[in-house]
Amino acid sequence: MEFCNEMSRPKKVAPDYRYHVSGQAVVTFNGTNFYLGPHNSPESKAKYRTLLAEYIA
């Protein structure tokens, strides 16, 4: 019987947009937390997209 290691979890393309207990949205890039503003607000989602674009570039 052969074992296959191809069932490992795929790596994420982008860090998650998360809820912080303070009510803020937070994302972590390279070990640094960035607080984006109130969770689920249009402003925090726009900041997330901007940071993500910089991270990918």
PDBQT receptor file of N, H, CA, C and O in Angstrom, charges set to zero:
ATOM      1  N   MET A   1       0.845  -1.180   0.000  1.00  0.00    +0.000 N 
ATOM      2  CA  MET A   1       0.000   0.000   0.000  1.00  0.00    +0.000 C 
ATOM      3  C   MET A   1       0.893   1.247   0.000  1.00  0.00    +0.000 C 
ATOM      4  O   MET A   1       1.809   1.362   0.814  1.00  0.00    +0.000 OA
ATOM      5  N   GLU A   2       0.619   2.166  -0.909  1.00  0.00    +0.000 N 
ATOM      6  H   GLU A   2      -0.126   2.072  -1.570  1.00  0.00    +0.000 HD
ATOM      7  CA  GLU A   2       1.390   3.401  -1.006  1.00  0.00    +0.000 C 
ATOM      8  C   GLU A   2       0.602   4.552  -0.397  1.00  0.00    +0.000 C 
ATOM      9  O   GLU A   2      -0.622   4.620  -0.509  1.00  0.00    +0.000 OA
ATOM     10  N   PHE A   3       1.335   5.456   0.250  1.00  0.00    +0.000 N 
ATOM     11  H   PHE A   3       2.329   5.401   0.341  1.00  0.00    +0.000 HD
ATOM     12  CA  PHE A   3       0.713   6.645   0.810  1.00  0.00    +0.000 C 
ATOM     13  C   PHE A   3       1.024   7.829  -0.086  1.00  0.00    +0.000 C 
ATOM     14  O   PHE A   3       2.123   7.955  -0.627  1.00  0.00    +0.000 OA
ATOM     15  N   CYS A   4       0.047   8.679  -0.228  1.00  0.00    +0.000 N 
ATOM     16  H   CYS A   4      -0.846   8.577   0.211  1.00  0.00    +0.000 HD
ATOM     17  CA  CYS A   4       0.198   9.832  -1.110  1.00  0.00    +0.000 C 
ATOM     18  C   CYS A   4       0.127  11.116  -0.283  1.00  0.00    +0.000 C 
ATOM     19  O   CYS A   4      -0.782  11.286   0.529  1.00  0.00    +0.000 OA
ATOM     20  N   ASN A   5       1.067  11.998  -0.489  1.00  0.00    +0.000 N 
ATOM     21  H   ASN A   5       1.805  11.860  -1.149  1.00  0.00    +0.000 HD
ATOM     22  CA  ASN A   5       1.080  13.267   0.232  1.00  0.00    +0.000 C 
ATOM     23  C   ASN A   5       0.380  14.379  -0.537  1.00  0.00    +0.000 C 
ATOM     24  O   ASN A   5       0.506  15.547  -0.169  1.00  0.00    +0.000 OA
ATOM     25  N   GLU A   6      -0.338  14.054  -1.570  1.00  0.00    +0.000 N 
ATOM     26  H   GLU A   6      -0.441  13.106  -1.868  1.00  0.00    +0.000 HD
ATOM     27  CA  GLU A   6      -0.998  15.064  -2.391  1.00  0.00    +0.000 C 
ATOM     28  C   GLU A   6      -2.278  15.591  -1.768  1.00  0.00    +0.000 C 
ATOM     29  O   GLU A   6      -2.936  16.450  -2.354  1.00  0.00    +0.000 OA
ATOM     30  N   MET A   7      -2.645  15.099  -0.600  1.00  0.00    +0.000 N 
ATOM     31  H   MET A   7      -2.111  14.401  -0.124  1.00  0.00    +0.000 HD
ATOM     32  CA  MET A   7      -3.880  15.533   0.040  1.00  0.00    +0.000 C 
ATOM     33  C   MET A   7      -3.656  16.680   1.020  1.00  0.00    +0.000 C 
ATOM     34  O   MET A   7      -4.552  17.010   1.797  1.00  0.00    +0.000 OA
ATOM     35  N   SER A   8      -2.480  17.287   0.995  1.00  0.00    +0.000 N 
ATOM     36  H   SER A   8      -1.752  17.019   0.365  1.00  0.00    +0.000 HD
ATOM     37  CA  SER A   8      -2.223  18.398   1.906  1.00  0.00    +0.000 C 
ATOM     38  C   SER A   8      -3.095  19.592   1.535  1.00  0.00    +0.000 C 
ATOM     39  O   SER A   8      -3.544  19.736   0.397  1.00  0.00    +0.000 OA
ATOM     40  N   ARG A   9      -3.317  20.430   2.520  1.00  0.00    +0.000 N 
ATOM     41  H   ARG A   9      -2.953  20.313   3.444  1.00  0.00    +0.000 HD
ATOM     42  CA  ARG A   9      -4.167  21.595   2.331  1.00  0.00    +0.000 C 
ATOM     43  C   ARG A   9      -3.469  22.608   1.423  1.00  0.00    +0.000 C 
ATOM     44  O   ARG A   9      -2.294  22.909   1.632  1.00  0.00    +0.000 OA
ATOM     45  N   PRO A  10      -4.168  23.135   0.426  1.00  0.00    +0.000 N 
ATOM     46  CA  PRO A  10      -3.546  24.142  -0.445  1.00  0.00    +0.000 C 
ATOM     47  C   PRO A  10      -3.288  25.439   0.319  1.00  0.00    +0.000 C 
ATOM     48  O   PRO A  10      -4.034  25.789   1.234  1.00  0.00    +0.000 OA
ATOM     49  N   LYS A  11      -2.240  26.137  -0.061  1.00  0.00    +0.000 N 
ATOM     50  H   LYS A  11      -1.634  25.853  -0.804  1.00  0.00    +0.000 HD
ATOM     51  CA  LYS A  11      -1.912  27.410   0.580  1.00  0.00    +0.000 C 
ATOM     52  C   LYS A  11      -2.912  28.474   0.148  1.00  0.00    +0.000 C 
ATOM     53  O   LYS A  11      -3.410  28.464  -0.978  1.00  0.00    +0.000 OA
ATOM     54  N   LYS A  12      -3.192  29.389   1.069  1.00  0.00    +0.000 N 
ATOM     55  H   LYS A  12      -2.787  29.397   1.983  1.00  0.00    +0.000 HD
ATOM     56  CA  LYS A  12      -4.111  30.485   0.757  1.00  0.00    +0.000 C 
ATOM     57  C   LYS A  12      -3.421  31.491  -0.150  1.00  0.00    +0.000 C 
ATOM     58  O   LYS A  12      -2.214  31.713  -0.051  1.00  0.00    +0.000 OA
ATOM     59  N   VAL A  13      -4.194  32.086  -1.023  1.00  0.00    +0.000 N 
ATOM     60  H   VAL A  13      -5.174  31.905  -1.103  1.00  0.00    +0.000 HD
ATOM     61  CA  VAL A  13      -3.671  33.121  -1.905  1.00  0.00    +0.000 C 
ATOM     62  C   VAL A  13      -3.529  34.429  -1.142  1.00  0.00    +0.000 C 
ATOM     63  O   VAL A  13      -2.563  35.169  -1.331  1.00  0.00    +0.000 OA
ATOM     64  N   ALA A  14      -4.501  34.709  -0.276  1.00  0.00    +0.000 N 
ATOM     65  H   ALA A  14      -5.286  34.108  -0.122  1.00  0.00    +0.000 HD
ATOM     66  CA  ALA A  14      -4.509  35.989   0.441  1.00  0.00    +0.000 C 
ATOM     67  C   ALA A  14      -4.857  35.765   1.910  1.00  0.00    +0.000 C 
ATOM     68  O   ALA A  14      -5.617  34.853   2.238  1.00  0.00    +0.000 OA
ATOM     69  N   PRO A  15      -4.302  36.596   2.797  1.00  0.00    +0.000 N 
ATOM     70  CA  PRO A  15      -4.680  36.530   4.216  1.00  0.00    +0.000 C 
ATOM     71  C   PRO A  15      -6.154  36.897   4.403  1.00  0.00    +0.000 C 
ATOM     72  O   PRO A  15      -6.718  37.651   3.611  1.00  0.00    +0.000 OA
ATOM     73  N   ASP A  16      -6.762  36.365   5.444  1.00  0.00    +0.000 N 
ATOM     74  H   ASP A  16      -6.303  35.752   6.088  1.00  0.00    +0.000 HD
ATOM     75  CA  ASP A  16      -8.179  36.584   5.693  1.00  0.00    +0.000 C 
ATOM     76  C   ASP A  16      -8.486  37.960   6.267  1.00  0.00    +0.000 C 
ATOM     77  O   ASP A  16      -7.715  38.510   7.054  1.00  0.00    +0.000 OA
ATOM     78  N   TYR A  17      -9.614  38.497   5.863  1.00  0.00    +0.000 N 
ATOM     79  H   TYR A  17     -10.240  38.050   5.224  1.00  0.00    +0.000 HD
ATOM     80  CA  TYR A  17     -10.243  39.673   6.468  1.00  0.00    +0.000 C 
ATOM     81  C   TYR A  17     -10.995  39.121   7.669  1.00  0.00    +0.000 C 
ATOM     82  O   TYR A  17     -11.900  38.302   7.509  1.00  0.00    +0.000 OA
ATOM     83  N   ARG A  18     -10.625  39.565   8.892  1.00  0.00    +0.000 N 
ATOM     84  H   ARG A  18      -9.890  40.230   9.023  1.00  0.00    +0.000 HD
ATOM     85  CA  ARG A  18     -11.187  38.953  10.095  1.00  0.00    +0.000 C 
ATOM     86  C   ARG A  18     -11.812  39.990  11.022  1.00  0.00    +0.000 C 
ATOM     87  O   ARG A  18     -11.571  41.192  10.916  1.00  0.00    +0.000 OA
ATOM     88  N   TYR A  19     -12.630  39.464  11.938  1.00  0.00    +0.000 N 
ATOM     89  H   TYR A  19     -12.826  38.487  12.024  1.00  0.00    +0.000 HD
ATOM     90  CA  TYR A  19     -13.241  40.275  12.998  1.00  0.00    +0.000 C 
ATOM     91  C   TYR A  19     -12.336  40.233  14.223  1.00  0.00    +0.000 C 
ATOM     92  O   TYR A  19     -11.873  39.163  14.617  1.00  0.00    +0.000 OA
ATOM     93  N   HIS A  20     -12.080  41.393  14.828  1.00  0.00    +0.000 N 
ATOM     94  H   HIS A  20     -12.456  42.263  14.508  1.00  0.00    +0.000 HD
ATOM     95  CA  HIS A  20     -11.332  41.490  16.078  1.00  0.00    +0.000 C 
ATOM     96  C   HIS A  20     -12.325  41.830  17.188  1.00  0.00    +0.000 C 
ATOM     97  O   HIS A  20     -13.324  42.504  16.940  1.00  0.00    +0.000 OA
ATOM     98  N   VAL A  21     -12.056  41.367  18.412  1.00  0.00    +0.000 N 
ATOM     99  H   VAL A  21     -11.243  40.819  18.614  1.00  0.00    +0.000 HD
ATOM    100  CA  VAL A  21     -12.992  41.588  19.521  1.00  0.00    +0.000 C 
ATOM    101  C   VAL A  21     -13.269  43.068  19.788  1.00  0.00    +0.000 C 
ATOM    102  O   VAL A  21     -14.259  43.397  20.441  1.00  0.00    +0.000 OA
ATOM    103  N   SER A  22     -12.422  43.952  19.298  1.00  0.00    +0.000 N 
ATOM    104  H   SER A  22     -11.619  43.684  18.767  1.00  0.00    +0.000 HD
ATOM    105  CA  SER A  22     -12.635  45.391  19.451  1.00  0.00    +0.000 C 
ATOM    106  C   SER A  22     -13.731  45.914  18.522  1.00  0.00    +0.000 C 
ATOM    107  O   SER A  22     -14.132  47.073  18.619  1.00  0.00    +0.000 OA
ATOM    108  N   GLY A  23     -14.211  45.053  17.623  1.00  0.00    +0.000 N 
ATOM    109  H   GLY A  23     -13.885  44.111  17.544  1.00  0.00    +0.000 HD
ATOM    110  CA  GLY A  23     -15.199  45.480  16.631  1.00  0.00    +0.000 C 
ATOM    111  C   GLY A  23     -14.557  45.914  15.330  1.00  0.00    +0.000 C 
ATOM    112  O   GLY A  23     -15.250  46.234  14.364  1.00  0.00    +0.000 OA
ATOM    113  N   GLN A  24     -13.241  45.924  15.304  1.00  0.00    +0.000 N 
ATOM    114  H   GLN A  24     -12.678  45.663  16.088  1.00  0.00    +0.000 HD
ATOM    115  CA  GLN A  24     -12.492  46.329  14.111  1.00  0.00    +0.000 C 
ATOM    116  C   GLN A  24     -12.304  45.132  13.172  1.00  0.00    +0.000 C 
ATOM    117  O   GLN A  24     -12.353  43.977  13.593  1.00  0.00    +0.000 OA
ATOM    118  N   ALA A  25     -12.094  45.434  11.920  1.00  0.00    +0.000 N 
ATOM    119  H   ALA A  25     -12.054  46.372  11.578  1.00  0.00    +0.000 HD
ATOM    120  CA  ALA A  25     -11.642  44.431  10.958  1.00  0.00    +0.000 C 
ATOM    121  C   ALA A  25     -10.120  44.418  11.036  1.00  0.00    +0.000 C 
ATOM    122  O   ALA A  25      -9.493  45.461  11.224  1.00  0.00    +0.000 OA
ATOM    123  N   VAL A  26      -9.529  43.238  10.891  1.00  0.00    +0.000 N 
ATOM    124  H   VAL A  26     -10.038  42.391  10.738  1.00  0.00    +0.000 HD
ATOM    125  CA  VAL A  26      -8.080  43.119  10.975  1.00  0.00    +0.000 C 
ATOM    126  C   VAL A  26      -7.606  42.123   9.920  1.00  0.00    +0.000 C 
ATOM    127  O   VAL A  26      -8.301  41.162   9.590  1.00  0.00    +0.000 OA
ATOM    128  N   VAL A  27      -6.413  42.373   9.404  1.00  0.00    +0.000 N 
ATOM    129  H   VAL A  27      -5.848  43.154   9.672  1.00  0.00    +0.000 HD
ATOM    130  CA  VAL A  27      -5.765  41.453   8.480  1.00  0.00    +0.000 C 
ATOM    131  C   VAL A  27      -4.299  41.400   8.883  1.00  0.00    +0.000 C 
ATOM    132  O   VAL A  27      -3.745  42.401   9.337  1.00  0.00    +0.000 OA
ATOM    133  N   THR A  28      -3.664  40.240   8.722  1.00  0.00    +0.000 N 
ATOM    134  H   THR A  28      -4.114  39.427   8.353  1.00  0.00    +0.000 HD
ATOM    135  CA  THR A  28      -2.262  40.071   9.103  1.00  0.00    +0.000 C 
ATOM    136  C   THR A  28      -1.438  39.781   7.861  1.00  0.00    +0.000 C 
ATOM    137  O   THR A  28      -1.682  38.806   7.150  1.00  0.00    +0.000 OA
ATOM    138  N   PHE A  29      -0.455  40.644   7.610  1.00  0.00    +0.000 N 
ATOM    139  H   PHE A  29      -0.257  41.436   8.188  1.00  0.00    +0.000 HD
ATOM    140  CA  PHE A  29       0.488  40.457   6.512  1.00  0.00    +0.000 C 
ATOM    141  C   PHE A  29       1.876  40.306   7.112  1.00  0.00    +0.000 C 
ATOM    142  O   PHE A  29       2.328  41.178   7.854  1.00  0.00    +0.000 OA
ATOM    143  N   ASN A  30       2.551  39.215   6.802  1.00  0.00    +0.000 N 
ATOM    144  H   ASN A  30       2.183  38.506   6.200  1.00  0.00    +0.000 HD
ATOM    145  CA  ASN A  30       3.921  38.959   7.272  1.00  0.00    +0.000 C 
ATOM    146  C   ASN A  30       4.062  39.161   8.775  1.00  0.00    +0.000 C 
ATOM    147  O   ASN A  30       5.062  39.715   9.231  1.00  0.00    +0.000 OA
ATOM    148  N   GLY A  31       3.074  38.719   9.551  1.00  0.00    +0.000 N 
ATOM    149  H   GLY A  31       2.261  38.269   9.180  1.00  0.00    +0.000 HD
ATOM    150  CA  GLY A  31       3.140  38.794  11.001  1.00  0.00    +0.000 C 
ATOM    151  C   GLY A  31       2.742  40.124  11.604  1.00  0.00    +0.000 C 
ATOM    152  O   GLY A  31       2.795  40.278  12.825  1.00  0.00    +0.000 OA
ATOM    153  N   THR A  32       2.344  41.092  10.791  1.00  0.00    +0.000 N 
ATOM    154  H   THR A  32       2.300  40.967   9.800  1.00  0.00    +0.000 HD
ATOM    155  CA  THR A  32       1.938  42.406  11.284  1.00  0.00    +0.000 C 
ATOM    156  C   THR A  32       0.434  42.582  11.107  1.00  0.00    +0.000 C 
ATOM    157  O   THR A  32      -0.093  42.399  10.010  1.00  0.00    +0.000 OA
ATOM    158  N   ASN A  33      -0.257  42.940  12.199  1.00  0.00    +0.000 N 
ATOM    159  H   ASN A  33       0.171  43.089  13.090  1.00  0.00    +0.000 HD
ATOM    160  CA  ASN A  33      -1.698  43.179  12.132  1.00  0.00    +0.000 C 
ATOM    161  C   ASN A  33      -1.980  44.586  11.645  1.00  0.00    +0.000 C 
ATOM    162  O   ASN A  33      -1.341  45.547  12.073  1.00  0.00    +0.000 OA
ATOM    163  N   PHE A  34      -2.942  44.693  10.748  1.00  0.00    +0.000 N 
ATOM    164  H   PHE A  34      -3.462  43.912  10.401  1.00  0.00    +0.000 HD
ATOM    165  CA  PHE A  34      -3.408  45.982  10.253  1.00  0.00    +0.000 C 
ATOM    166  C   PHE A  34      -4.889  46.091  10.602  1.00  0.00    +0.000 C 
ATOM    167  O   PHE A  34      -5.707  45.281  10.166  1.00  0.00    +0.000 OA
ATOM    168  N   TYR A  35      -5.218  47.111  11.398  1.00  0.00    +0.000 N 
ATOM    169  H   TYR A  35      -4.553  47.769  11.752  1.00  0.00    +0.000 HD
ATOM    170  CA  TYR A  35      -6.605  47.362  11.768  1.00  0.00    +0.000 C 
ATOM    171  C   TYR A  35      -7.211  48.296  10.733  1.00  0.00    +0.000 C 
ATOM    172  O   TYR A  35      -6.648  49.343  10.410  1.00  0.00    +0.000 OA
ATOM    173  N   LEU A  36      -8.369  47.899  10.218  1.00  0.00    +0.000 N 
ATOM    174  H   LEU A  36      -8.827  47.050  10.480  1.00  0.00    +0.000 HD
ATOM    175  CA  LEU A  36      -8.922  48.533   9.028  1.00  0.00    +0.000 C 
ATOM    176  C   LEU A  36     -10.120  49.437   9.285  1.00  0.00    +0.000 C 
ATOM    177  O   LEU A  36     -10.571  50.128   8.373  1.00  0.00    +0.000 OA
ATOM    178  N   GLY A  37     -10.637  49.446  10.492  1.00  0.00    +0.000 N 
ATOM    179  H   GLY A  37     -10.270  48.884  11.234  1.00  0.00    +0.000 HD
ATOM    180  CA  GLY A  37     -11.844  50.206  10.794  1.00  0.00    +0.000 C 
ATOM    181  C   GLY A  37     -12.957  49.258  11.185  1.00  0.00    +0.000 C 
ATOM    182  O   GLY A  37     -12.724  48.058  11.332  1.00  0.00    +0.000 OA
ATOM    183  N   PRO A  38     -14.162  49.774  11.355  1.00  0.00    +0.000 N 
ATOM    184  CA  PRO A  38     -15.287  48.925  11.767  1.00  0.00    +0.000 C 
ATOM    185  C   PRO A  38     -15.491  47.737  10.824  1.00  0.00    +0.000 C 
ATOM    186  O   PRO A  38     -15.503  47.888   9.602  1.00  0.00    +0.000 OA
ATOM    187  N   HIS A  39     -15.651  46.548  11.425  1.00  0.00    +0.000 N 
ATOM    188  H   HIS A  39     -15.641  46.426  12.417  1.00  0.00    +0.000 HD
ATOM    189  CA  HIS A  39     -15.802  45.322  10.639  1.00  0.00    +0.000 C 
ATOM    190  C   HIS A  39     -17.019  45.406   9.721  1.00  0.00    +0.000 C 
ATOM    191  O   HIS A  39     -18.078  45.886  10.123  1.00  0.00    +0.000 OA
ATOM    192  N   ASN A  40     -16.860  44.946   8.514  1.00  0.00    +0.000 N 
ATOM    193  H   ASN A  40     -15.998  44.556   8.187  1.00  0.00    +0.000 HD
ATOM    194  CA  ASN A  40     -17.891  44.913   7.458  1.00  0.00    +0.000 C 
ATOM    195  C   ASN A  40     -18.290  46.293   6.940  1.00  0.00    +0.000 C 
ATOM    196  O   ASN A  40     -19.285  46.409   6.225  1.00  0.00    +0.000 OA
ATOM    197  N   SER A  41     -17.545  47.331   7.279  1.00  0.00    +0.000 N 
ATOM    198  H   SER A  41     -16.737  47.237   7.860  1.00  0.00    +0.000 HD
ATOM    199  CA  SER A  41     -17.853  48.649   6.726  1.00  0.00    +0.000 C 
ATOM    200  C   SER A  41     -17.221  48.762   5.337  1.00  0.00    +0.000 C 
ATOM    201  O   SER A  41     -16.219  48.106   5.054  1.00  0.00    +0.000 OA
ATOM    202  N   PRO A  42     -17.799  49.586   4.481  1.00  0.00    +0.000 N 
ATOM    203  CA  PRO A  42     -17.206  49.769   3.146  1.00  0.00    +0.000 C 
ATOM    204  C   PRO A  42     -15.772  50.302   3.220  1.00  0.00    +0.000 C 
ATOM    205  O   PRO A  42     -14.929  49.948   2.395  1.00  0.00    +0.000 OA
ATOM    206  N   GLU A  43     -15.503  51.155   4.214  1.00  0.00    +0.000 N 
ATOM    207  H   GLU A  43     -16.187  51.443   4.884  1.00  0.00    +0.000 HD
ATOM    208  CA  GLU A  43     -14.159  51.714   4.359  1.00  0.00    +0.000 C 
ATOM    209  C   GLU A  43     -13.132  50.635   4.695  1.00  0.00    +0.000 C 
ATOM    210  O   GLU A  43     -12.036  50.617   4.134  1.00  0.00    +0.000 OA
ATOM    211  N   SER A  44     -13.494  49.729   5.621  1.00  0.00    +0.000 N 
ATOM    212  H   SER A  44     -14.384  49.743   6.077  1.00  0.00    +0.000 HD
ATOM    213  CA  SER A  44     -12.549  48.676   6.012  1.00  0.00    +0.000 C 
ATOM    214  C   SER A  44     -12.306  47.700   4.862  1.00  0.00    +0.000 C 
ATOM    215  O   SER A  44     -11.189  47.212   4.686  1.00  0.00    +0.000 OA
ATOM    216  N   LYS A  45     -13.333  47.417   4.089  1.00  0.00    +0.000 N 
ATOM    217  H   LYS A  45     -14.241  47.813   4.231  1.00  0.00    +0.000 HD
ATOM    218  CA  LYS A  45     -13.156  46.518   2.943  1.00  0.00    +0.000 C 
ATOM    219  C   LYS A  45     -12.297  47.164   1.859  1.00  0.00    +0.000 C 
ATOM    220  O   LYS A  45     -11.520  46.483   1.190  1.00  0.00    +0.000 OA
ATOM    221  N   ALA A  46     -12.441  48.488   1.686  1.00  0.00    +0.000 N 
ATOM    222  H   ALA A  46     -13.072  49.040   2.229  1.00  0.00    +0.000 HD
ATOM    223  CA  ALA A  46     -11.605  49.197   0.714  1.00  0.00    +0.000 C 
ATOM    224  C   ALA A  46     -10.142  49.191   1.162  1.00  0.00    +0.000 C 
ATOM    225  O   ALA A  46      -9.242  48.995   0.344  1.00  0.00    +0.000 OA
ATOM    226  N   LYS A  47      -9.902  49.407   2.469  1.00  0.00    +0.000 N 
ATOM    227  H   LYS A  47     -10.632  49.566   3.133  1.00  0.00    +0.000 HD
ATOM    228  CA  LYS A  47      -8.532  49.359   2.988  1.00  0.00    +0.000 C 
ATOM    229  C   LYS A  47      -7.941  47.967   2.812  1.00  0.00    +0.000 C 
ATOM    230  O   LYS A  47      -6.767  47.829   2.470  1.00  0.00    +0.000 OA
ATOM    231  N   TYR A  48      -8.751  46.929   3.045  1.00  0.00    +0.000 N 
ATOM    232  H   TYR A  48      -9.705  47.041   3.323  1.00  0.00    +0.000 HD
ATOM    233  CA  TYR A  48      -8.288  45.554   2.862  1.00  0.00    +0.000 C 
ATOM    234  C   TYR A  48      -7.858  45.321   1.408  1.00  0.00    +0.000 C 
ATOM    235  O   TYR A  48      -6.788  44.767   1.156  1.00  0.00    +0.000 OA
ATOM    236  N   ARG A  49      -8.687  45.743   0.463  1.00  0.00    +0.000 N 
ATOM    237  H   ARG A  49      -9.557  46.193   0.667  1.00  0.00    +0.000 HD
ATOM    238  CA  ARG A  49      -8.349  45.555  -0.958  1.00  0.00    +0.000 C 
ATOM    239  C   ARG A  49      -7.071  46.301  -1.321  1.00  0.00    +0.000 C 
ATOM    240  O   ARG A  49      -6.257  45.788  -2.088  1.00  0.00    +0.000 OA
ATOM    241  N   THR A  50      -6.880  47.519  -0.775  1.00  0.00    +0.000 N 
ATOM    242  H   THR A  50      -7.542  47.935  -0.152  1.00  0.00    +0.000 HD
ATOM    243  CA  THR A  50      -5.669  48.293  -1.053  1.00  0.00    +0.000 C 
ATOM    244  C   THR A  50      -4.432  47.585  -0.496  1.00  0.00    +0.000 C 
ATOM    245  O   THR A  50      -3.431  47.445  -1.199  1.00  0.00    +0.000 OA
ATOM    246  N   LEU A  51      -4.494  47.138   0.756  1.00  0.00    +0.000 N 
ATOM    247  H   LEU A  51      -5.307  47.251   1.327  1.00  0.00    +0.000 HD
ATOM    248  CA  LEU A  51      -3.380  46.422   1.362  1.00  0.00    +0.000 C 
ATOM    249  C   LEU A  51      -3.085  45.116   0.630  1.00  0.00    +0.000 C 
ATOM    250  O   LEU A  51      -1.926  44.748   0.440  1.00  0.00    +0.000 OA
ATOM    251  N   LEU A  52      -4.138  44.426   0.224  1.00  0.00    +0.000 N 
ATOM    252  H   LEU A  52      -5.080  44.725   0.378  1.00  0.00    +0.000 HD
ATOM    253  CA  LEU A  52      -3.963  43.170  -0.496  1.00  0.00    +0.000 C 
ATOM    254  C   LEU A  52      -3.266  43.396  -1.840  1.00  0.00    +0.000 C 
ATOM    255  O   LEU A  52      -2.393  42.617  -2.222  1.00  0.00    +0.000 OA
ATOM    256  N   ALA A  53      -3.641  44.439  -2.546  1.00  0.00    +0.000 N 
ATOM    257  H   ALA A  53      -4.350  45.071  -2.236  1.00  0.00    +0.000 HD
ATOM    258  CA  ALA A  53      -3.016  44.746  -3.827  1.00  0.00    +0.000 C 
ATOM    259  C   ALA A  53      -1.528  45.053  -3.635  1.00  0.00    +0.000 C 
ATOM    260  O   ALA A  53      -0.699  44.638  -4.444  1.00  0.00    +0.000 OA
ATOM    261  N   GLU A  54      -1.191  45.780  -2.563  1.00  0.00    +0.000 N 
ATOM    262  H   GLU A  54      -1.865  46.117  -1.906  1.00  0.00    +0.000 HD
ATOM    263  CA  GLU A  54       0.213  46.075  -2.277  1.00  0.00    +0.000 C 
ATOM    264  C   GLU A  54       0.978  44.800  -1.912  1.00  0.00    +0.000 C 
ATOM    265  O   GLU A  54       2.132  44.624  -2.304  1.00  0.00    +0.000 OA
ATOM    266  N   TYR A  55       0.327  43.922  -1.163  1.00  0.00    +0.000 N 
ATOM    267  H   TYR A  55      -0.610  44.065  -0.844  1.00  0.00    +0.000 HD
ATOM    268  CA  TYR A  55       0.945  42.664  -0.717  1.00  0.00    +0.000 C 
ATOM    269  C   TYR A  55       1.248  41.749  -1.913  1.00  0.00    +0.000 C 
ATOM    270  O   TYR A  55       2.309  41.128  -1.981  1.00  0.00    +0.000 OA
ATOM    271  N   ILE A  56       0.303  41.680  -2.845  1.00  0.00    +0.000 N 
ATOM    272  H   ILE A  56      -0.559  42.185  -2.790  1.00  0.00    +0.000 HD
ATOM    273  CA  ILE A  56       0.469  40.801  -4.008  1.00  0.00    +0.000 C 
ATOM    274  C   ILE A  56       1.523  41.354  -4.973  1.00  0.00    +0.000 C 
ATOM    275  O   ILE A  56       2.261  40.591  -5.596  1.00  0.00    +0.000 OA
ATOM    276  N   ALA A  57       1.590  42.682  -5.092  1.00  0.00    +0.000 N 
ATOM    277  H   ALA A  57       0.991  43.302  -4.586  1.00  0.00    +0.000 HD
ATOM    278  CA  ALA A  57       2.536  43.306  -6.039  1.00  0.00    +0.000 C 
ATOM    279  C   ALA A  57       3.987  43.145  -5.639  1.00  0.00    +0.000 C 
ATOM    280  O   ALA A  57       4.878  43.619  -6.343  1.00  0.00    +0.000 OA
TER     281      ALA A  57
